[in-house]
Amino acid sequence: MKSIWAIASLFALMSCLPATVLAQAASFSPSRPVVVIAPYEPGGPVDIEGRLYTKKATELTGQNFIMEYKTGAATRIGVGYVARAAADGHTVLITNSSFTVFPALYKDLPFDTLKDFAPVSQMSIKTNVIVVRSSFPARNFAEYVAYARANPGVVNFAMLGSGSTPHMVVAWLSTVTNTKVTLVPYKGGGPAMVDVVAGRVDAYIPALVAGMPYIKSGKVRPIGVLTGSRSRLLPDLPTIAEQGAPGLEWLNWTGFLVPRAVPAATVARLNEIFDKVAHAPDIVSLAETQGNVMVGGPSEPFSKLIASETVRWRKLAQDNNIQPEE
């Protein structure tokens, strides 16, 4: 009789436990395809990386990881879709550093990027460089800063649309170095680079892989790396921090997030899967040829990065009265 009462008491206790606690007791194993939502147009950098990662995750787990696109409203449609998705680990958001920018620009978001999402894995960092036209008087970043300070507003700096991440980075660069430049908006990186090559604008910040052909041919001059360490593709090019701007480091990252209510054990399992992808030798080799660095690792540093960047961009947007371009 006592054993019957003990069993009954155990079931009663379990019925009082939160559903999330019970869910965490079991190891997450995808029971259907994991859908990775991309809030960007197909064919772009995030899409290309996403398809690479989902293919590798499928190979490593035997479960299907597939890409699905929900674009529009400066990524808010896709991000909002994931925020409202079932918290079962089968819907994942792939995004980049713009995820920490748009909360600073849009005041009526139907979701909170810090409260409604659980970071899973920071997958990669793209190396970005500052390039100037070949005839620009500065040979390095220190000389660029000196020239820009002596000639406020004279430097024409290409950027991609008002409120874009590149816009925010140029504003940050100007704030940290106490310089003033004239911003020239472009719809895409291709036209911006063409105008730097032609000498119609003075400076631009491309991804290294996009700028490398022009750098190798001498059509533009690189003056500094924006990530925290030098690139293997340009080992002799110092970082901006090395050239007198400590703390000025832009991590142009790509990563995965899920709805905040996804159980911790499920987040941990997804992190384990994507960490294996990030450290797969073929993925690492391909990333290096494109000037990227694979990251992986635990989700906690990624979460802290998102939080710190969100604070930074919000202050920068307020201080510079930066408005989004719809």
N, C-alpha and C positions, 0 to 999 in steps of 0.2 A: 504493500500500500504506500509506504514511504517513497519507493522508487517512482510510483505513478505520480504522486504529488510533486516529486522533484522534477520529473519530465514536464509536467504541466506548468510548474513554476518557471522552468527554463523557456518554454514557448511563450509564456506571458511576458517574460523579460525581453525576449527577442522582438516581440510585437511592439514594445515600447521604444525600441532603438530607432533612430532616424534611418531612413532608407539609404542615405548616402553612406552611413557607417557599414551597413550590411553589404552594400555594393562594393565597398573597398576591400571587404574580406576576400573577395574572389579576384584573381588575376585577370586583367582585361585581355581578351583575345577577340579581335574583330570578328563578328558573326556575319557581317555583310560588308560590301565595299566601304572603305573610308573615303569620304568625299572631301577633297581639298578645294575650298572655295577661293578663287582668285578674283579680287575686286578690280583687276586691271585687264586691259584688252589682250587677247591672245597675240602671241608673237613678240611681246616685250620681254625685258630682262627677267622679271619675276615669273612670267609664264615659262620661259625657257628653263630657268632653274627649277621651278616647280615640277615640270614634266620629268626632268632628270631625277629629282629626288623621289617622286612617286613611283617611277619605274624601278628604282633601286630598292625602295621599301617593299614593293611587291615581290621582287626577287628574293629579298632576305627573309620575308615572313610567309610567303605563299598566299597571302591575302591581297586582295585588290585595293590599291590606292589610286584613285582617279581624280583628275582635275575637272572642275566645273567653274564656269565663268558667270559672275554676277556683277556687271560693271555699271558705272554711271555715278553721277553726283559726287565726283571727286573721291571715289572709293566708298562712300558712305552706304550705298545700297548693299554691297557685298559684306561689308563689316557688320552692318545692322542685321543682315540675314543670319550670320553666324552667332551674333549675340542672342538671337531669339531661338536658335536651334536646340534640339533635344540634347540634354547633357549626358550623352551616352558614349562620347568619344568617337562617334562615326562622322562627325562634321568638324572639319579643321579649317582654320583661316591661314592662308599664306599671305604675308604682307612684307613691307619693307619699312625703312625709317620714316616714311611719310605718315605711318600710323601714329607717331608721336607728334606730328606737326598739326594735323587738321583739328585736334581739340582746341588748339590755340586760336583757330580762325573761325570756327562755327560754334555759336553759342546755344543753338537749339537742337543739339544732337539727342536722338531718342535712346542713346546708350552712353555709358561711361567707359572709356577705354581702359581705365585703371581698375574699376570695380566690377565690370561685367565680363572680363576676359582673364584667363589663366595662361600665362606664357608657358610654352612647352619647350621650345628649343630655338636658340639663335643658330642658324645654319651657316651663314657666311658673311664675310665683310668684303665689299668691293673697294678696291683701291681707286681713289680719285686724286687727280693732280690739278694744280693750277697751271694753266698754260697762258702764254702771252704771244702776241704776234712777233714774228722773227725780228722785226726792226724796233721793237719796244726798247727803250733805253735801259731798263733794269735787266741784269743778268741772273739775279737770284731773288729770293723772297725779301731779304733784308733791304735790298736796293729798291724793290717794288714798293715797300712800305715807305721808305724815305722819299721816293718820287711822288707817291700818292699824297703824303702829308704836305709836301712842298707845293703840290698842284691840286688842291681840293676840287673835286668834281670833274677834273679833266679826264681821268681814266674812265673809259667806256667798258663796262663789265657786262657780258652777256649772261642772261639767266632765263630760266624756263617758266615764264608766267608768274603773275603776281600771287604770292602766297604759296608757291611751290616750295619743295624742300631746297632746291638749289638757290631760290631767292632768299630763303631763311639763312642758308649757309653763307651767302655773300654778305648779308646784313650782319651776321655774327662776326665774320671776318673783319668787316669794317669797324664794328664796335670794339672788338678786342685790340685792334691795331690803331684805333683812333684815327681812321682815315675816312674820307668821303669820296664815293665814286658815283658815276652816273649809270644807273641800271638800264639795260637794253633788253626788253622781253622778246623771247622767241617761242614759237610753237613746238619746236623740237630741237634735239641736240645736233642733228645734221646741219641745218641751216646756220646754227650758231657757230659751229666749227668752220664752216665754209667762210663766214665773214671774218673770223679770226685769221684764217689763212690769207684772205684777201686784204687784211689790214683795215677793214671797215670798223672793227671793234678791237679793243686792246687785250681783253682777257676773258677767260672762260674756265669752268671747272668740269671737264669731262671725266667719265670713267676711264681708267688707264687703258683698258683694252680698246676703247673707241678712239682714244687720242694717239695710241702708239704709232700707227702708220704715218701720221703727220709729224710726230716727234722724231721718228727715225729718218724721215726725209728732210728734216730741218725746216719744215714749213711753219712750225710753231716751236716755241721754246718752253720747256717745263721749268718751273721755278720752285716747286715744292710739293711734297706728298702730304695729303690731309689726314691720312691714318696715322696711328701711333708708331708705326715702324716702317722702315724702307721696304720697297717692293723688290722682289727678286728679278723682276723684269727691268728695273732701273736702279740697280744697287748703289750707284754713285749719286743719286738724287736725294738730298737730305729731306727730312720731314719738316713741316712748318714749325713744330716744337723745337727742333734742333736749330732752327734759324731765328730764334728769339721770341717765339709765341707759345710758351708752355701752356698746356691745357687746351690749346686750340686743336681739337681732334674730332673729325667727323667720321663716325662709323656708319657707313652706308650699308646697313645690314639687311639681310633677308631672314625671316624666321616664321615659326608656326605658333598659333595660339588657338585655344578652345574656349567655349563658354565657361565662365567662372564656376558654375555649379557642377562641372564634370568632376567626379570623385578623384581624390589625390592619387589613388592607386592607378587609375586609368591614365592620368596625366603622366605619371612616372613610367608607365609602360610605353606610351607614345614617345616620351623623351628617350627611352632606351632604344626604340626603333630608329628614330631620327638621328640619334647620336651615332649609331652604327653606320647609317648612311653617310654622315658627315666625315667619318673616319675610314670609309671604304677607299682602298688605294686608287681605284680608277676614278672615283669622284674627286679625290684630293689632287691627282695629277691633272685632270681636266681643269680644275679650278685654278691651279697655278699657271697654266698656259693662258688663262684669261685675266691674270693679274688679281685674282680673288684669293681669299684665305678662308678655309673651312674652319668652323668654330666648334659646334656641338657642345658637349659637356652638360652639366646640370642646368635646370631651369632657373634657379635662384639668381645667378648673375644677369641673366636675360631680363628677369623681372625688374631688377634694380636699374638696369640700363634704360628700360622703357619709362620707369618712374622719373629718373633724373632728366632724361631728354624731354619729357612732357613738360616739366617745370621750366626747363631752359627755353624751349620754343615759345611757351606761353608768355614769359617775361619779355622775350625778344620782340614778339609780335606787338605787345602792348607798348613797349618803349619806342618802337619804330612805326607805330600805326599801320602795320601791314594788314591789308585786306585781301580776301580770297578773290580769285578771278573765276567767275562762273562761266 
